[in-house]
Amino acid sequence: MPPETPPKIIETLGVHPGEGPRRLSAHLDRMAGTAAALGYAFDRGEAKALFELAPETPLRCRLTLDVAGALELTTAPLGATPPEWRVAIHPRRLDPSDPWLYRKTTRRALYDAARAGLPEGVDEWLFLNTRGELCEGTITNLFTAELTPALSCGLLPGVLRAELLGQGRREAVLRPGNLEGARFFMGNSLRGLIPARLVAA
């Protein structure tokens, strides 16, 4: 078999008229950390310069870094954030010992396939790990009013998640029962917090 192509590192964030890129420093910090862990070269100044944008409408920006240190920024219109997401439990269980769960890279076939296969009436999947603990969505972290799943459960250390932990939310081991009758949210740096409710798939 041919050797596996090294994955690209990804950061996704919003750029809004009159504001510039949201949480850019935190995103570049995470990319730098991932690059160091994987042994990729990363020029922070070059990456920052790519975001010298002045859009007239909100943009979804996706920055990638490959193993050779090459950066690429792609943009697309950022549509309106829905008022609520319907969230279902995905049947696949995550292995919290998988190191790739903790890195935002293009090695995310499970998440991409799950998102592409969302059934009618479901806006986001919620994954559990092999211990039955809540982890994350396909493109989001999970939050209750006060808590978010512990990193040790097997999930991406999201930029919005880090910000909210700094503002007082706490890590905890959560199970589906913790969401019954509770107010909870799915969120990421691009969209912020989206109110959510559990539905059957």
N, C-alpha and C positions, 0 to 999 in steps of 0.2 A: 504494500500500500504506500502511496506517496505520503510524505510527511504532512501533518496538519498545518494549514496556514495559521500563523500567529494571529490572534484576534486584534481588532482595533479597540482602542479605549474610546469611550463615548462620554460626552457631556451634552445635555439638552437643557436649554433655558430660553426664556422669553426676552424679547427686546421690544420695548413699547415706546411710542412717540413721546418725545420730550423727557424720557426717563433714562434711556440707555438700557443695557443688559441688566437684568435682575440677578443679584447674588453672584456676579461674575467672579469676584475674588474667591468665594467659597468653592465655586465650580473648578476654577483653575487650581486651587489647593488640592482638591480631590484628584484631579487629573495628574498633578505632579506626584502625589502619593502613590497612585496606581502605577504610573510610569516608573517610579523608583522601584517599586515592588517587582515589576515585571522586567526591569532592565531596559526600558525604552528611553531614548533621548527625548527631552522635552524642553522646548524654548518658550518659557512663559511670556516673554515680551512679544514674540511673534504671535502667539495665541491671542494675547490681549489686543494686539493691533487689528486682528481680523474682525473684532467687534466694534470698530469705529464706523458704526452704521447710523443712519438718520432716517428710519422708516416713517412713512406716513400712516401706516396701519400696523397693528401688533404682528410680530413675527415669531415663529417657532424656529429656533436655531439649533442645529446639531453639529457639534464640533467633534471630529475624530482625529485620533493620533495613531499612526501605524508603527510597526516595530522599527522602522528606519528613522522615525522621528518626523515624518511628514504629516503636516496638519491640513485638514480640509474642513471648511465651514459650508454647510448647506442651509438654506432658509426656505420657509414656506409660510403662507398666511396662518395665523393663529386664530382659529374660530372661537366662538363664544363658549364659555365654560357652562355646562349644564347645571341646573339648580339642584339636582340630586342624581346619584348613581344607584342603580340596582345591582347588588353584588351577590354572587353565588360562590359556594365552595367548590373549588376544582377537585376532581377525583385524584389527580396525581399528587404524591407526597414528596416533599423536598428532603434531601439528606443534608442536615446542618453541617456535616463534615466536608461538604463540597466547597473548596476554596473559591470557586468561581461565583458562588452566590453573593460574595462580598465585594466583587469588582464589577464596575459598570463597563462592559465590553460587548463586542458583537457576538460573543459566545453566549447566546441567549435564545437558542432555537426553541426551547420549551415555551418560553414566554411569548415569542412571536407566533408560534403555532396556536397557542391557547387564545391569544388575542384575535387572531384571524378566524378562529372557530367559535367566537362568542355566539351563543344561541339567541334567538329572538327574546327580547325582554330582559336581557342581561347586559350591563354596561361594563362590568369589570369582574374578573375572577379574583378570588382570595385563596391563596395557597396555605396549606398546613404542612408541617414537617412530619417525619416518620414517628414522632412522639405525640402527634395530635395537637401540636401547638400552632397558633396562628403566626404566619410569617409576613406576607406581603401580597400585593397585587401584581399584575403583569407589568405595569408602568408606574405603580404608586406604592407608597408606604401606608400603613394602617395607623389610625389614631382614635383613641377615645377622648373624652373631655380632658383627662388627666394623664393617660398612659399611651405607650406605644410598645409593640413587641420588642423584647430584648434582642440585641444583635446576635447573641449566641443561638437563637432559634433558627437562624439561617436566612439572612435577608440583606439587601443592599443598604449601606449606611447613607441614606438620602440626604441631600443638601437641606431641603426643607425640614426633614426630621432632626438634623443637627441643630438647626435654628430653633425649633420648638423645644428641644431638650434644654437648650440654653435659656429658654424663657420659662422653664418650670415643669414641663411634662417629664414623666419618669418612665424608665424602662420597666417592663414586667413580662412575665410569662403569661400569655393570654390564650384562652381556648374559645371555641365557638360559643359556649354558654355565656361567656362574658359579654357577648354582643346582644344577647336576647333582651329586648326592651331597653337597651342602652343607646344613647346618642353616639354615633361614631362617624368617622370621616375617612375617605381615601385622599391622598394628597401627594403632590410632588412640587418641585420648584417651578415648573412651567405653569401649572394650573392653580397652585395653592391648595387649600382644603376644600374638598367637595363633600357635602353631606351625603350619607349613604344609608341604605337599608338592605338587610339580607332577604334574598328571594331564593326560591328553588330553581335549579337549573332545568 
